Amino acid sequence: MSIPFFLLIDRVFPYTLYKFLPMNILLPILALLFLLIIVGGFSVTIYYAVFYVPYVPTPKKIAKKMIEVANLKKKQRVFDLGAGDGRIIIYADKKGCISTGFELSWLPFILAKINILIQRSKAKIYRKNFLKKSLENVDCVFCYLWPSVMKKLQAKFEKEMKKGSKVVSYCFPVKNWKPIRKVPTIKGRGDAFLIYIYEIGKSNN
Ligand SMILES: C[S@@+](CC[C@H](N)C(=O)[O-])C[C@H]1O[C@@H](n2cnc3c(N)ncnc32)[C@H](O)[C@@H]1O
């Protein structure tokens, strides 16, 4: 059933706005509002890219490979730290996992919300700093971040993650840890685009 256009507008803007304001005033206000949302969204995304990690989605084929090599079991708890548009948590949900992502930047966060909705996924995404989230009950953590962030996370992994749980990191290794497996993703690019799989208790001893 299609919703009439004016009803759709009614959901977004209060009725009084377009009922009582002449179009020549209403349209510039709406245009300005739209511009503010776009510019605001981009500024916040650039802020997080500069001060945290830029939003670069893992190519879908590689994201699926990360899920495959993690060897996930149903009902396992999975986190994606810096979940971007939610692709990894959505794939993990399809495997029957309890899947959660954390994303600080507004644009990818909204994209993730939309993707979760469109794909009717049970994955959850929160606009939160993952450094403030406990990893105590997590079975598998996915990351595609940056060496400086991996350094901060390393202490957190060692302190909070339980024995047998896994860390699957694309491109950036955990320093001084021994991966239980390294999976190449792009042919001919050597060690630049590896997936590192670590197991707590084996890799960090
Ligand atoms: C390279 S992207 C990876 C996105 C996604 N994991 C994927 O594989 O497609 C890294 C993301 O981490 C987010 N991020 C960086 N630091 C963060 C933090 N402390 N808390 C939450 N999100 C963070 C960035 O905003 C960015 O979107």
The ligand as an SDF file (V2000), in Angstrom:
LIG
                    3D

 27 29  0  0  0  0  0  0  0  0999 V2000
   38.0550    1.1200    8.9550 C   0  0  0  0  0  0  0  0  0  0  0  0
   36.4050    1.3400    9.5510 S   0  0  0  0  0  0  0  0  0  0  0  0
   35.8240   -0.3300    9.5880 C   0  0  0  0  0  0  0  0  0  0  0  0
   34.3120   -0.4630    9.4940 C   0  0  0  0  0  0  0  0  0  0  0  0
   33.7510   -1.8860    9.6050 C   0  0  0  0  0  0  0  0  0  0  0  0
   34.2580   -2.5960   10.7430 N   0  0  0  0  0  0  0  0  0  0  0  0
   34.0370   -2.6880    8.3770 C   0  0  0  0  0  0  0  0  0  0  0  0
   34.8520   -3.6160    8.4580 O   0  0  0  0  0  0  0  0  0  0  0  0
   33.4650   -2.4200    7.3140 O   0  0  0  0  0  0  0  0  0  0  0  0
   36.7070    1.7250   11.2790 C   0  0  0  0  0  0  0  0  0  0  0  0
   35.5200    2.3520   11.9840 C   0  0  0  0  0  0  0  0  0  0  0  0
   35.7850    2.4130   13.3850 O   0  0  0  0  0  0  0  0  0  0  0  0
   35.1300    3.5660   13.9100 C   0  0  0  0  0  0  0  0  0  0  0  0
   35.7690    3.8730   15.2040 N   0  0  0  0  0  0  0  0  0  0  0  0
   37.0610    4.2130   15.4220 C   0  0  0  0  0  0  0  0  0  0  0  0
   37.3300    4.3640   16.7340 N   0  0  0  0  0  0  0  0  0  0  0  0
   36.1620    4.0930   17.3720 C   0  0  0  0  0  0  0  0  0  0  0  0
   35.7860    4.0260   18.7630 C   0  0  0  0  0  0  0  0  0  0  0  0
   36.6800    4.2750   19.7270 N   0  0  0  0  0  0  0  0  0  0  0  0
   34.5150    3.6650   19.0760 N   0  0  0  0  0  0  0  0  0  0  0  0
   33.6000    3.3700   18.0860 C   0  0  0  0  0  0  0  0  0  0  0  0
   33.9060    3.4260   16.7510 N   0  0  0  0  0  0  0  0  0  0  0  0
   35.1590    3.7710   16.3970 C   0  0  0  0  0  0  0  0  0  0  0  0
   35.3380    4.6270   12.8340 C   0  0  0  0  0  0  0  0  0  0  0  0
   34.3680    5.6470   12.9280 O   0  0  0  0  0  0  0  0  0  0  0  0
   35.2130    3.7940   11.5520 C   0  0  0  0  0  0  0  0  0  0  0  0
   33.9160    3.8460   11.0180 O   0  0  0  0  0  0  0  0  0  0  0  0
  1  2  1  0
  2  3  1  0
  2 10  1  0
  3  4  1  0
  4  5  1  0
  5  6  1  0
  5  7  1  0
  7  8  2  0
  7  9  1  0
 10 11  1  0
 11 12  1  0
 11 26  1  0
 12 13  1  0
 13 14  1  0
 13 24  1  0
 14 15  1  0
 14 23  1  0
 15 16  2  0
 16 17  1  0
 17 18  1  0
 17 23  2  0
 18 19  1  0
 18 20  2  0
 20 21  1  0
 21 22  2  0
 22 23  1  0
 24 25  1  0
 24 26  1  0
 26 27  1  0
M  CHG  2   2   1   9  -1
M  END
$$$$
